[in-house]
Every structure is written in C-alpha cells, then in structure tokens.
C-alpha cells in the first residue's frame, strides 16, 4: 500500500511540476518505453539463473505488503514458544513429536494461524525441535546450525533484492539507448521544418527521462523495499532461535520467551506485560 502511495507521489510531483510548462502528450512514447523496459527485462533474464527469476516473481508481491510481521504476529509467536516450552518442561521432549510431524493438524500449532501461514518458519522451528527430540540438545552446536540456516535464508532474500537493484542501475543506460535511437530517427528527418525536428528531438529525450525516472522512482525503491522486507523477516527466525537457545540452557518457559522478545526490533516488540497477559491466556495443552 505504501509503495503504491510512494509511486503516486513521485509521478504526481514530476508530472504536476511539468504540466504547467509543457505538453503531457509529448511524454507518451510507448515505443521508447518498450525499448527501455523490454531491454531491462531481457538483461535481467540473461543475468540470473532460473531459481532467482522464479523467486523474484514470487517476492514482488512483498512490495505491496509492507513489513511481513507486526507486533500481533510476534505476540502470537512468543505465546506459541511459551506453550511449546511449557509442554516440554511438563511432559518431556517427546511430547512435541506428534505436533512437529504434522503441524497443520497439531492441537499445539493450530492455535497460532499467523505462524502456520509462514511455512518456512514452521519448518525452521519444527526441524530444530525434531533435532532436540533425537537427543541433540547442545545449545552451542544448535546455535551454529541455526545461524547458518538464517544466513542462507537472509542471503537468498537479499539476492532477489540485489537482482532488482541491478535492473534499476541499468535503466538509465537503456534510456540513453532509446534516446540515441530517437536521435537516429531524427537525423533521417533532418530536412524537415524546425517544429517537426523539435518534436522528434523531444520524443528522443523522453527515453533518457523515463529511464532515470523509473530507476530512481520505482525500481531502486522497490529493491530497497525487498531488502527491508528480508531484514524484517529474518527477525522472526532470530526470535525463534533466541527462545530455543534459552530453553536449551535450562531457562524457565517465561524466561526463554523473554530472551526471544528481546531479539525483536523495538517498534515491533510487545511489552513485557503484553506478553505476560498473552501467555497467561494461552490455551492449556
């Protein structure tokens, strides 16, 4: 939503400032736009392997969503962590085995729909609980393993943002290509009157204008948006990691959840009292 508002502000400001002094119709040069955008897409396909191309298409929807997680979703996650650790403390590690094998039908996880909607996070948490049920409960070993997995997830998401940023960087150059082609067309009409030549030159320069505009007004901000999304999404995994490690070190469920809460950005972090109220109202297992 904010992305669309930002784009409207960019185009509205530029066109609003131009309209009193020039003809808006001159800026409508569909063939120049075809050259610029088509070349940029072609270069993007050449530069990136299939997994990145596929990931980019799936990630573009994130631009419209804004931050992937809110205070409410983190509060839900912290409550789930509390319920999980409390179950393990009271009934033993094997008590979670049935829940992690089929989390969609688990009486534990089904109470937390936002968590279940994040399939990568479900796999992340269930995988480490599964490792713990197999007897590997060394916090240092699991911390190293979780760090590697989080880093891989982070790098994959940032690869997509980097690919979009590369397209943004190329757009001004493709704008110049379109402008040069426009000049070539103009030179073929050099014998025409000045008013016609002026129109042809103006149309050619629209290519440079459009390439720079969508670079800095659309694709560059889009790449930064995807980068911020990836950073925010990574905090969800950091929260799970902090809670599990605190549990492995013998902390009580409420203390483990507090470690997890402290791993969050301050603007998304629920207060201690909010978490306390949520875990007190959590459905018993």
HELIX and SHEET records of a PDB file:
HELIX    1   1 UNK A    2  UNK A   19  1                                  18    
HELIX    2   2 UNK A   24  UNK A   27  5                                   4    
HELIX    3   3 UNK A   30  UNK A   47  1                                  18    
HELIX    4   4 UNK A   50  UNK A   65  1                                  16    
HELIX    5   5 UNK A   71  UNK A   91  1                                  21    
HELIX    6   6 UNK A   93  UNK A   96  5                                   4    
HELIX    7   7 UNK A   97  UNK A  101  1                                   5    
HELIX    8   8 UNK A  103  UNK A  105  5                                   3    
HELIX    9   9 UNK A  109  UNK A  111  5                                   3    
HELIX   10  10 UNK A  113  UNK A  117  1                                   5    
HELIX   11  11 UNK A  119  UNK A  133  1                                  15    
HELIX   12  12 UNK A  139  UNK A  187  1                                  49    
HELIX   13  13 UNK A  194  UNK A  214  1                                  21    
HELIX   14  14 UNK A  215  UNK A  219  3                                   5    
HELIX   15  15 UNK A  220  UNK A  248  1                                  29    
HELIX   16  16 UNK A  253  UNK A  262  1                                  10    
HELIX   17  17 UNK A  272  UNK A  280  1                                   9    
END                                                                             
